[in-house]
Amino acid sequence: MKSDIEIAQEIKLKDISEIAEKIGISEDNLVSYGKHITKVTTPLNAISKLEKSKLILVTAISPTKAGIGKTTVSVGLALGLNYIGKNAAVVIREPSLGPCFGMKGGAAGGGYAQVLPMERINLHFTGDFHAITSANNMIAALLDNYRYHHQNEADGIKQVLWKRVLDVNDRSLRNIISGLGAYTDGVPSEAGFDITAASEIMAIFCLAESLEDLKRRIEKILLGFTYSGKPFTVKDLGVAGSIVALLKDAIHPNLVQTTEGTPAFVHGGPFANIAHGCNSVFATKTALNYSDYVVTEAGFGADLGAEKFLNIKCRKSGLKPALSVIVVTTQALKMHGGVSAKEIKMPNEQGLRKGFENLDKHIENMRAFGQKVLVAFNQYSFDTDEEIEMLRKHCENKGVEFTVNNAFLEGGKGAADFAEKVVQLTEDSDDTPIQFTYDETDSIEEKIEKIAKNLYGARKVVFSEKAEKMIPKIEELGASNYPVCIAKTQYSFSDDERLYGVAKDFTFHVSDLVINNGAEFIVAIAGSMMRMPGLPKEPQARYIDVVEGKIVGLS
């Protein structure tokens, strides 16, 4: 079969104004980035259709290094819905250069279920990531300048919490010393970098609902503490307006198209293992305003992206999915069933059946939120009818709906049955509110414990001395009512990536708590999770190239 990029480069794209017109977006609300990409400038206060449209959340079982294909399924479902005559759009996150040149090689779907033009989407796109990186690092530079000019003063900065970011996987920048050299070169300090996807600016960008809300949140960002012990924010620095100026254009959602001309909104890009893992509220609500069905995804497994989508994004935005789709593959199920990576493409009934435990836990968790659940099997060429039937029967016994997605090979046609099932399951409106895992009035410790024990299956939660010292500061800031965003490995329910399947009777370790006062959530870092990934021994960058003017090696 042809590679993803070969398929993408063979498809004749429609003019993006035609895609916008198809769903009723006025040309007055478009800011074009060439013929095939545009930003949509519809203000959220002009959106009126939210309650009439159906939001479909696509999540997955715990991922493995063999992959799950959640974006391919999300795009495929939107294709399938349009194939059967529905007005549908897909809303996904923007790819990060870090994993693109590291492990993944791209994040725009696959096969005949992609968002296009995939090369531009996977690389610099409309510059949103660069704007977020610049905004974050502008704050860092202005903060360091303030420190330099207010050294040893009562209103000077004693403790700095703000880090710089870069959209590249670079382990050497996790911990650095800055300000070395002459006295005029700054204040020598321990410092470090996170990846842009983990920046609080990224989280704010994805949760803000207007420029005014964006500025309000940026003003609240906690940068550190003064010598007199007072919290120091961007508002104290007096630069929120200039940071908003850097993000003014980026805040508008990007509109592109799929392999079959389906509207696709691609905007924002927080990772789900180290951030909240959802595209922007702005993009989701814009898509809902113009489409009857909107398919969106939350990163990694349901214990990460879907949990945060519901407990953070939906809680704060008022959004509510009509249905949650859990993506599975035989490869991932077998790895969770103890089968070695070398053998997961081979039939293995015992390993597959053992892997069902991971799926069952995710189904249980999504039902605990009050969600209707559909299991979507993402089919590969080596999958056997016998194993697909095993999975179908297992879902039937669990009382959960099951469908097969073959959009990778067949586009919308291969997801038609999938789409019909989604329409059937969302036909009746459900006014039942989301059953959140915790209450806003719970303490930070209680919120973390409820997630760890009820969703992950932990026996107990242990807080490090460093994390415990942050709790009084959270309370003093009045931030105890914030949701929590747990940063942990995507490969396990626990904080140990080696514990595949369903970890049981384990201790969940919280090593640090980070106050994201502007994003209005508390990040709980579990185990040894780092917010700046490293590169693998064989990074995908070795295979990306430009040949005869065309980019190759993306996937």
Beta strands, then each sheet from edge to edge (+ up, - down):
strand 1: 30-32
strand 2: 38-40
strand 3: 54-60
strand 4: 88-92
strand 5: 109-110
strand 6: 113-116
strand 7: 157-160
strand 8: 164-166
strand 9: 176-178
strand 10: 189-191
strand 11: 193-195
strand 12: 222-226
strand 13: 231-233
strand 14: 254-258
strand 15: 263-266
strand 16: 293-297
strand 17: 323-328
strand 18: 373-378
strand 19: 401-405
strand 20: 460-463
strand 21: 484-487
strand 22: 507-516
strand 23: 521-526
strand 24: 545-547
strand 25: 550-552
sheet 1: 1+ 2- 14+ 6- 5+
sheet 2: 1+ 2- 14+ 15- 4- 16- 3- 17- 18- 19-
sheet 3: 7+ 12- 13+
sheet 4: 8+ 11+
sheet 5: 9+ 10-
sheet 6: 20+ 22+ 23- 21-
sheet 7: 24+ 25-
end
